[in-house]
Amino acid sequence: MARKRTTPSATPAFTADRVVIGDCVAEMARLPAGCADLVFADPPYNLQLGSDLTRPDQSRVDGVDDDWDKFADFAEYDAFTRAWLTEARRCLKDDGALWVIGSYHNIFRVGAILQELGFWILNDIVWRKSNPMPNFKGTRFTNAHETLIWAAKSPKARYTFHYHALKVLNDDLQMRSDWTIPICTGAERLKDAAGRKLHPTQKPEALLSRVLLATSNPGDLVLDPFFGTGATGAAAKKLNRRYLGIERDKTYAAAAKKRLKDIEPMAEADLQVTLGKRDEPRVPFGHVLEAGFIRPGDILVSPDGRHRARVRADGSLVIDDFSGSIHRAGAHVMNAPACNGWTFWHTEAKREPIDLFRREVRRQMATLTA
Ligand SMILES: C[S@@+](CC[C@H](N)C(=O)[O-])C[C@H]1O[C@@H](n2cnc3c(N)ncnc32)[C@H](O)[C@@H]1O
């Protein structure tokens, strides 16, 4: 089951919050193993465009025909994919996770290779574009989505997932795997001096924010090996995550740096996410005793006062010739297979459920780690 960390884990020392210009495979090879909490990768699509695409009025469509997207054949693309995924995997902490975004041109190949390398797919997310580019020739369906693969490093990894926070983000409905988000337009879209799109595939910050909010924590290091205009860095900096971007193209890297310079992180208090019951730290009954809220020799009673149990120094309850944990003792008197001892047992004097003390211990723990 998913892990919900609330404090950042230790990262081997190196400088974060920067953009590195270079080839991602070579640059990742220089990073310490296990430095990243999350990898977000938007690799070349390998679109393999044959000729210029035109609209019905013969104007040229500004598609992805850049050199960075050109590979001789599938074999070359696969070898490149294997190389960067291998390095990304080495950079990831064991409990870290990987996101890769792509289209039908590449995502199936990337998905198969990452499984071969040992990644464990958790979900595929369909990013449904509310304003996609039409299919100008009318020969196929409008290509209105991209796919994101979310994968843990292994089936046993205790990856981060803020289930409850995402549910709140979605008006208290469980967040689904299809996300409708507009493509990047307007003021967010970076332009060159002539007013043209600076980058053909700049991703919307809203998409990255959702990914980071759901699967990382403040202070985590997010590594993006195909940084482009730095959408990942922008979302990371706003959400108070650390980032490391690698980009081969100097113009894109410079634009990303400029964009990131002006971003202010949100206040810490605004970044606390909603936690569910399962996210809360486990507090054994023994801690309540050690904290002095209940003492050995105290009497606990059932909600209706009919059953009484005496507390022993090891946290067990004694009822006649039975002894056991608060849960087993509750189940015993109820003659039930199981019982939540925290809500069943109450103090004798004030008839308060002992769960109140567990909450108090949790509050003290949170103050200590803050
Ligand atoms: C699909 S785009 C990423 C766009 C980015 N997510 C954004 O929102 O701006 C892929 C980027 O990877 C870069 N790239 C391609 N091959 C690379 C490599 N081997 N190492 C580093 N960057 C590379 C390209 O220059 C391009 O900017």
The ligand as an SDF file (V2000), in Angstrom:
LIG
                    3D

 27 29  0  0  0  0  0  0  0  0999 V2000
    9.0630   17.1310  -25.1400 C   0  0  0  0  0  0  0  0  0  0  0  0
   10.2360   18.3470  -24.7840 S   0  0  0  0  0  0  0  0  0  0  0  0
    9.9870   18.7480  -23.0670 C   0  0  0  0  0  0  0  0  0  0  0  0
    9.1780   20.0100  -22.8760 C   0  0  0  0  0  0  0  0  0  0  0  0
    9.0510   20.4280  -21.4220 C   0  0  0  0  0  0  0  0  0  0  0  0
    8.3310   19.4570  -20.6400 N   0  0  0  0  0  0  0  0  0  0  0  0
    8.3480   21.7740  -21.3130 C   0  0  0  0  0  0  0  0  0  0  0  0
    7.2640   21.8390  -20.6980 O   0  0  0  0  0  0  0  0  0  0  0  0
    8.8610   22.7540  -21.8190 O   0  0  0  0  0  0  0  0  0  0  0  0
   11.7140   17.4460  -24.7660 C   0  0  0  0  0  0  0  0  0  0  0  0
   12.9400   18.3000  -24.4670 C   0  0  0  0  0  0  0  0  0  0  0  0
   14.0300   17.4250  -24.2550 O   0  0  0  0  0  0  0  0  0  0  0  0
   15.1950   18.0270  -24.7940 C   0  0  0  0  0  0  0  0  0  0  0  0
   16.1020   16.8860  -25.0880 N   0  0  0  0  0  0  0  0  0  0  0  0
   16.0280   15.9920  -26.0830 C   0  0  0  0  0  0  0  0  0  0  0  0
   16.9870   15.0660  -25.9730 N   0  0  0  0  0  0  0  0  0  0  0  0
   17.6980   15.3920  -24.8630 C   0  0  0  0  0  0  0  0  0  0  0  0
   18.7990   14.8090  -24.2010 C   0  0  0  0  0  0  0  0  0  0  0  0
   19.4000   13.7240  -24.6780 N   0  0  0  0  0  0  0  0  0  0  0  0
   19.2500   15.3830  -23.0700 N   0  0  0  0  0  0  0  0  0  0  0  0
   18.6580   16.5110  -22.5830 C   0  0  0  0  0  0  0  0  0  0  0  0
   17.6130   17.1110  -23.1710 N   0  0  0  0  0  0  0  0  0  0  0  0
   17.1290   16.5530  -24.2940 C   0  0  0  0  0  0  0  0  0  0  0  0
   14.7200   18.7860  -26.0160 C   0  0  0  0  0  0  0  0  0  0  0  0
   15.6010   19.8390  -26.3330 O   0  0  0  0  0  0  0  0  0  0  0  0
   13.3300   19.2520  -25.5430 C   0  0  0  0  0  0  0  0  0  0  0  0
   13.3860   20.5550  -25.0300 O   0  0  0  0  0  0  0  0  0  0  0  0
  1  2  1  0
  2  3  1  0
  2 10  1  0
  3  4  1  0
  4  5  1  0
  5  6  1  0
  5  7  1  0
  7  8  2  0
  7  9  1  0
 10 11  1  0
 11 12  1  0
 11 26  1  0
 12 13  1  0
 13 14  1  0
 13 24  1  0
 14 15  1  0
 14 23  1  0
 15 16  2  0
 16 17  1  0
 17 18  1  0
 17 23  2  0
 18 19  1  0
 18 20  2  0
 20 21  1  0
 21 22  2  0
 22 23  1  0
 24 25  1  0
 24 26  1  0
 26 27  1  0
M  CHG  2   2   1   9  -1
M  END
$$$$
